[in-house]
Amino acid sequence: MIGLDSATVRFGSRTIIEGLSFSVPVGRTLAILGPNGRGKTTTLKAMLGFQPLDAGRRIAPSIVGYVPQTGTSNQRYRALDVAVMGRAAHLGIFGQPGPEDFAIAHSALERAGAARFADHYFDRLSGGERQLVLLARAIATGSEALVLDEPAAALDLHNQERLLTLLNTLRQPRDKAIVFTTHDPNHALSSADDALLMMPGGQPLFGPVAETITPQHLENLYGVPMRVVELAGPSGETHQAVLPAFAGIRAA
């Protein structure tokens, strides 16, 4: 399980989050949504222990698999080397990865859809490919909690689809608590069980996606009229998507 209990964070005289409580048990996936400056990143950092709390407490296992927005390196590491870094907490200060750690890293790359990059240099990969390798590093930790900071932010539509498909694949065993931030409510509809909406006025809304990702709540969240539409899937099934009301409007 991962989450926050009555958490408050202040930057000087400004309160970013106040009395925030939510939890994500193993087997559930949470999407955190909100405009810039509303506290998404602060909430994520507080969960990870990167941001000190002024009040309340964080709820988290001792090791959390974390995927940052971007990954860069000044060193010439292979993707496999980056993935095996996820084993660091299991090795101790002077420990070196052994055959079992490399086997776990290989398995994590396979699960993340990045096995073909194992011997490629990380700094030569595209942004989407790096995200997959960083996800493999998080999986290699063996943690029951995965936290992803806007994993689709720098991805084109094709790679967004790949990432969301992968997130759903990771959800299926129901053996992890997964949290990700996003600006797109469609990502929550596609790949989350619950959503945390960082609403204006400092009153976040937390609950199942079916109850939170609605036009009314999203209009309050983003200040833009929203519509829910039904779309046909590739096999003829229908699913919902959310669009701002201005989508498709062109001036004559």
DOVEX-77941 format. One line per 8 residues: their letters; for each residue x, y, z of C-alpha. Coordinates in steps of 0.2 Angstrom, whole numbers. Layout:
BEGIN
A = X Y Z ~ ... $
This chain:
BEGIN
MIGLDSAT = 0 0 0 ~ 5 18 -3 ~ -3 35 0 ~ -4 49 12 ~ -13 52 29 ~ -18 69 34 ~ -3 76 24 ~ 1 95 24 $
VRFGSRTI = 15 103 14 ~ 19 122 15 ~ 31 132 5 ~ 33 147 16 ~ 16 155 18 ~ 9 145 4 ~ 0 129 8 ~ 1 117 -7 $
IEGLSFSV = -8 102 1 ~ -18 102 17 ~ -24 87 27 ~ -23 76 11 ~ -28 57 14 ~ -29 43 2 ~ -22 26 0 ~ -18 14 -15 $
PVGRTLAI = -19 -4 -9 ~ -10 -18 -19 ~ -20 -23 -34 ~ -27 -5 -37 ~ -20 9 -49 ~ -22 27 -45 ~ -21 42 -58 ~ -18 59 -50 $
LGPNGRGK = -25 74 -61 ~ -24 92 -60 ~ -18 108 -69 ~ -1 114 -67 ~ 3 122 -49 ~ -11 112 -41 ~ 0 100 -31 ~ 2 84 -42 $
TTTLKAML = 21 84 -41 ~ 21 89 -23 ~ 9 75 -18 ~ 20 63 -28 ~ 36 68 -20 ~ 27 68 -2 ~ 22 50 -6 ~ 40 45 -11 $
GFQPLDAG = 48 54 4 ~ 56 67 -7 ~ 46 81 1 ~ 45 84 20 ~ 28 85 27 ~ 23 99 39 ~ 10 88 46 ~ 3 70 43 $
RRIAPSIV = 13 55 37 ~ 17 45 22 ~ 11 27 19 ~ 24 17 9 ~ 34 1 8 ~ 53 3 12 ~ 57 2 -7 ~ 46 10 -20 $
GYVPQTGT = 49 8 -39 ~ 49 26 -46 ~ 49 32 -64 ~ 53 50 -66 ~ 47 60 -81 ~ 64 60 -90 ~ 80 51 -88 ~ 97 57 -93 $
SNQRYRAL = 114 51 -90 ~ 132 58 -93 ~ 139 40 -92 ~ 138 27 -106 ~ 127 14 -98 ~ 118 0 -107 ~ 100 -1 -104 ~ 103 -17 -94 $
DVAVMGRA = 115 -8 -83 ~ 101 5 -79 ~ 88 -9 -76 ~ 100 -18 -64 ~ 102 -1 -54 ~ 84 -5 -47 ~ 93 -19 -37 ~ 104 -6 -28 $
AHLGIFGQ = 93 -6 -12 ~ 95 -25 -10 ~ 114 -25 -12 ~ 120 -13 2 ~ 133 1 1 ~ 148 -10 -6 ~ 138 -24 -14 ~ 139 -28 -33 $
PGPEDFAI = 125 -35 -43 ~ 127 -54 -46 ~ 119 -66 -59 ~ 102 -66 -50 ~ 101 -47 -50 ~ 105 -47 -69 ~ 92 -61 -72 ~ 79 -50 -62 $
AHSALERA = 84 -35 -73 ~ 83 -45 -89 ~ 65 -51 -83 ~ 60 -33 -79 ~ 66 -27 -96 ~ 55 -41 -104 ~ 40 -36 -94 ~ 42 -18 -98 $
GAARFADH = 44 -22 -117 ~ 62 -16 -118 ~ 71 -32 -119 ~ 77 -28 -136 ~ 86 -13 -129 ~ 96 -22 -116 ~ 113 -20 -125 ~ 109 -2 -132 $
YFDRLSGG = 117 13 -124 ~ 104 22 -113 ~ 109 40 -119 ~ 106 34 -137 ~ 88 29 -135 ~ 73 39 -139 ~ 62 47 -125 ~ 49 34 -127 $
ERQLVLLA = 62 20 -126 ~ 71 28 -111 ~ 54 28 -102 ~ 52 9 -105 ~ 69 6 -98 ~ 66 17 -82 ~ 50 7 -80 ~ 60 -9 -80 $
RAIATGSE = 72 -2 -67 ~ 57 2 -56 ~ 50 -16 -59 ~ 67 -23 -55 ~ 66 -16 -37 ~ 54 -29 -33 ~ 43 -17 -24 ~ 24 -19 -22 $
ALVLDEPA = 22 0 -26 ~ 26 8 -43 ~ 25 27 -45 ~ 26 36 -62 ~ 28 55 -64 ~ 18 60 -79 ~ 25 45 -89 ~ 16 50 -105 $
AALDLHNQ = 21 68 -105 ~ 35 68 -118 ~ 27 54 -129 ~ 19 54 -146 ~ 2 46 -148 ~ 9 30 -153 ~ 20 28 -138 ~ 7 34 -127 $
ERLLTLLN = -4 20 -133 ~ 11 8 -130 ~ 13 15 -112 ~ -5 13 -108 ~ -6 -4 -114 ~ 9 -8 -104 ~ 2 -1 -88 ~ -14 -11 -91 $
TLRQPRDK = -3 -27 -93 ~ 6 -22 -76 ~ -11 -20 -68 ~ -18 -37 -73 ~ -9 -48 -60 ~ -16 -36 -47 ~ 1 -38 -37 ~ 6 -20 -36 $
AIVFTTHD = -1 -3 -30 ~ 2 9 -45 ~ 1 27 -45 ~ 4 39 -60 ~ 1 58 -63 ~ -6 64 -79 ~ -15 79 -87 ~ -26 68 -98 $
PNHALSSA = -42 61 -90 ~ -42 48 -104 ~ -27 40 -97 ~ -36 38 -81 ~ -51 30 -90 ~ -39 18 -99 ~ -28 13 -86 ~ -33 17 -68 $
DDALLMMP = -46 10 -55 ~ -46 26 -45 ~ -43 45 -47 ~ -37 59 -36 ~ -42 76 -44 ~ -33 91 -37 ~ -48 102 -36 ~ -48 121 -34 $
GGQPLFGP = -49 128 -17 ~ -38 114 -9 ~ -52 101 -8 ~ -45 86 -18 ~ -58 73 -24 ~ -53 54 -22 ~ -63 39 -28 ~ -67 26 -42 $
VAETITPQ = -64 32 -60 ~ -82 30 -64 ~ -87 42 -50 ~ -73 55 -52 ~ -69 56 -71 ~ -86 65 -76 ~ -89 80 -86 ~ -95 90 -71 $
HLENLYGV = -80 86 -60 ~ -68 89 -75 ~ -75 106 -79 ~ -73 111 -61 ~ -55 104 -61 ~ -49 112 -78 ~ -61 126 -80 ~ -66 120 -97 $
PMRVVELA = -82 113 -103 ~ -80 94 -105 ~ -90 80 -114 ~ -90 61 -113 ~ -91 52 -130 ~ -93 34 -134 ~ -80 27 -146 ~ -79 10 -155 $
GPSGETHQ = -63 -1 -151 ~ -53 -11 -163 ~ -64 -27 -160 ~ -81 -18 -160 ~ -82 -15 -142 ~ -86 3 -135 ~ -77 13 -122 ~ -79 31 -116 $
AVLPAFAG = -67 45 -120 ~ -67 63 -113 ~ -65 78 -124 ~ -65 97 -120 ~ -80 105 -128 ~ -70 115 -140 ~ -62 99 -148 ~ -66 99 -167 $
IRAA = -72 117 -167 ~ -64 127 -181 ~ -67 145 -186 ~ -76 147 -203 $
